[in-house]
Amino acid sequence: MNVYELVLEMKLLERRLTLYEEKYGVLSEDFYAALMAGELSEYDEYDETRADFSRWKGIYEVWLRRGQAHNQLTPPIASDVD
């Protein structure tokens, strides 16, 4: 996958993440941290929420992997650009 394709896919994934963020009122990064810390187990009894959380987690993990791939393919930008 080239940089252009990675950026396109990441933007599409971000749109999907935004739907869950708006539905549940929490940023994906915060959701993922809470989920991985086991702080959302009280929602396991709700089928819709459990399914949403599973999809949200998967989309976020793909987005993270694409971000890592993007970072490997692109050189760092100097922080002190004049």
Phi, psi and omega in degrees: 000132179270174184300316180302313180296321178298315181297316178300313181295320179297321179294320177296318178296320179298322177297319179292320178298321181300324179299316178290321179299318179290321181295318186255355176068035180214144177289150182301319179300317179290319176302311184297317179298316180294318180297314182291335178275359179077021184273358184245017184297337180294343180271356183298335183282348181261116185301313182296315180296317180299317179294316177300313182297323179295314179294317180301314179301314180297315179297317181296319180294322176295316178301318178298315180296320178294323177296319177296317179297319178299315180298326179287331183271343184245139178287151178295146178266133181299136182278346182247053178287133180278000000 
